């Protein structure tokens, strides 16, 4: 999935979490992130902290790959 916005990133996180059958509360307990942060991230809130978002993606087994377009 190509991520071009915070909303797309949040939807990818949400889909993976649901695929794993994890609740936001469970992820909150495992990561120490608040359930409200996870909710904001999944809903594409633009004030989300990038470091926490990357950590959450990693916990859910998602890799984030940046590459130069057209190469």
Rosetta silent file (secondary structure, phi, psi, omega in degrees, C-alpha in Angstrom):
SEQUENCE: XXXXXXXXXXXXXXXXXXXXXXXXXXXXXXXXXXXXXXXXXXXXXXXXXXXXXXXXXXXXXXXXXXXXXXX
SCORE:     score description
SCORE:     0.000 S_00000001
   1 L     0.000  131.521  178.192    0.000    0.000    0.000 S_00000001
   2 L   -86.206  126.381 -178.712    1.335    3.396   -0.944 S_00000001
   3 L  -100.786  118.543 -179.085    1.095    5.863    1.929 S_00000001
   4 L  -123.856    2.162 -179.693    0.582    9.461    0.832 S_00000001
   5 L  -157.781  165.675  176.534   -1.160   10.974    3.857 S_00000001
   6 H   -64.391  -32.157  178.382   -1.629   10.611    7.581 S_00000001
   7 H   -65.312  -43.307  179.351   -5.115    9.244    6.863 S_00000001
   8 H   -65.830  -40.193  177.321   -3.719    6.487    4.624 S_00000001
   9 H   -61.901  -45.789 -179.863   -1.066    5.631    7.220 S_00000001
  10 H   -61.750  -41.216  179.154   -3.719    5.454    9.927 S_00000001
  11 H   -65.394  -37.003  177.581   -5.957    3.206    7.836 S_00000001
  12 H   -64.704  -42.356  177.540   -3.015    0.860    7.178 S_00000001
  13 H   -62.987  -47.182 -178.867   -2.300    0.674   10.910 S_00000001
  14 H   -61.624  -43.949  179.865   -5.967    0.096   11.696 S_00000001
  15 H   -60.929  -46.187 -179.817   -6.324   -2.633    9.060 S_00000001
  16 H   -63.095  -43.204  179.199   -3.273   -4.499   10.318 S_00000001
  17 H   -59.650  -45.229 -179.852   -4.435   -4.223   13.942 S_00000001
  18 H   -68.244  -38.142  176.235   -7.852   -5.606   13.018 S_00000001
  19 H   -58.866  -36.055  178.487   -6.315   -8.352   10.864 S_00000001
  20 L   -82.274   -3.771 -179.015   -4.358   -9.422   13.949 S_00000001
  21 L    61.440   35.422  176.332   -7.581   -9.198   15.997 S_00000001
  22 L   -96.389  142.596  172.816   -5.959   -6.764   18.441 S_00000001
  23 L   -90.163  161.813  174.653   -7.958   -4.109   20.229 S_00000001
  24 H   -61.445  -36.256 -179.799   -6.684   -0.589   20.700 S_00000001
  25 H   -64.396  -41.121  179.072   -6.651   -1.312   24.437 S_00000001
  26 H   -63.415  -47.632  179.021   -4.436   -4.379   23.956 S_00000001
  27 H   -60.616  -37.273  177.863   -1.980   -2.432   21.794 S_00000001
  28 H   -60.221  -45.422  179.883   -2.020    0.315   24.408 S_00000001
  29 H   -64.192  -41.857 -177.035   -1.025   -2.155   27.122 S_00000001
  30 H   -69.219  -40.025 -172.664    1.731   -3.728   25.013 S_00000001
  31 H   -97.120  -21.289 -173.464    3.278   -0.484   23.787 S_00000001
  32 L    83.810   -0.079  175.960    2.574    1.951   26.595 S_00000001
  33 L   -81.108  147.677  179.803    0.892    4.268   24.083 S_00000001
  34 L   -73.215  151.670  176.965   -2.490    5.613   25.099 S_00000001
  35 H   -62.055  -33.135  179.079   -5.608    4.237   23.435 S_00000001
  36 H   -67.904  -35.922  175.409   -6.493    7.808   22.467 S_00000001
  37 H   -62.079  -45.829 -179.218   -3.136    8.165   20.648 S_00000001
  38 H   -61.856  -42.986  177.861   -3.816    4.948   18.735 S_00000001
  39 H   -61.719  -46.733  179.012   -7.309    6.151   17.870 S_00000001
  40 H   -60.138  -41.707  179.191   -5.993    9.534   16.697 S_00000001
  41 H   -62.653  -48.228 -178.854   -3.358    7.809   14.580 S_00000001
  42 H   -64.225  -26.787  179.300   -5.874    5.459   12.985 S_00000001
  43 L   -91.987    6.947  173.689   -8.145    8.404   12.228 S_00000001
  44 L    76.303   21.361  179.015   -5.352   10.308   10.481 S_00000001
  45 L   -61.531  127.427 -171.809   -4.958   13.091   13.018 S_00000001
  46 L   -75.571  -11.092 -179.635   -2.086   15.194   11.721 S_00000001
  47 L   -90.558    5.871 -179.944   -0.618   16.071   15.121 S_00000001
  48 L   -62.178  141.770  179.680    0.407   12.465   15.800 S_00000001
  49 L   -78.784  126.874 -174.661    4.047   12.016   16.809 S_00000001
  50 H   -60.513  -44.303 -177.762    6.027   10.275   14.073 S_00000001
  51 H   -58.880  -42.937  178.384    8.307    8.264   16.380 S_00000001
  52 H   -66.627  -38.574  179.761    5.327    6.727   18.162 S_00000001
  53 H   -64.296  -42.046  178.728    3.611    5.995   14.842 S_00000001
  54 H   -65.714  -42.708  178.259    6.694    4.203   13.523 S_00000001
  55 H   -60.785  -42.624  179.294    7.026    2.197   16.722 S_00000001
  56 H   -63.976  -42.553  177.174    3.382    1.140   16.507 S_00000001
  57 H   -59.199  -42.630  179.387    3.802    0.046   12.886 S_00000001
  58 H   -64.750  -41.770  178.338    6.814   -2.033   13.916 S_00000001
  59 H   -60.261  -34.930 -179.810    4.941   -3.651   16.807 S_00000001
  60 L   -84.858    5.148  176.512    2.224   -4.672   14.345 S_00000001
  61 L    79.285   23.706  178.725    4.813   -6.244   12.041 S_00000001
  62 L  -103.006  135.589  174.069    4.668   -3.551    9.361 S_00000001
  63 L   -96.281  145.018  175.160    7.770   -2.249    7.614 S_00000001
  64 L  -111.486  120.601 -175.579    7.955    1.330    6.440 S_00000001
  65 L  -120.603  121.321  175.399    9.938    1.703    3.258 S_00000001
  66 L  -104.828  133.064  178.412   10.867    5.041    1.759 S_00000001
  67 L  -141.627  156.473  178.865   12.160    5.074   -1.768 S_00000001
  68 L   -74.636  130.719  179.098   12.865    7.686   -4.406 S_00000001
  69 L   -62.823  142.582  175.197   10.016    7.897   -6.902 S_00000001
  70 L    79.870    8.536  178.754   10.774    6.727  -10.404 S_00000001
  71 L  -117.926    0.000    0.000   13.759    4.573   -9.493 S_00000001
